[in-house]
């Protein structure tokens, strides 16, 4: 028996609408003090490439092609759209439309480095994203953990420990 195309179309629309209704815009932010100067930390972040050096083992490969950064993970590759690299204000902005590590979509992220004196700095990493309501707490916890690990990796590279 062949399914009625209109019924299938209606069914798929209902599935899509239900998914859209359960998605919500959310955000997260971490600010971590780093035992390295803002200049050294920005040198790492502002270089855009080399994420595999400070975000290992999560990011296993990294290459930059124009305004795209392609990162390889155990689960495959994802592409970041580089939106801004502001060397004067030490700000890096990016978007990740699709990735398969954390249950979120359409990530718009920002990393900002600030000098706090005495050879130390802070890294503020923030983002907005779409997430299913029932997965928001889990996603935020995963993001905080990943970003903390990434910033600690930047600190190790900046201090010559990696």
Secondary structure, DSSP 8 states (H G I E B T S, - for coil): ----HHHHHHHHHHHHHHHHHHEEEEEEEEEEEESS-HHHHHHHHHT---HHHHSTTT--EEEEETTEEEEEETTEEEEEEEEEEETTTTEEEEEES--SSSSEEEEEEEEEEEEEETTEEEEEEEEEEEEEGGGHHHHHHHHHHHHHHHHHHHHHHHTT--
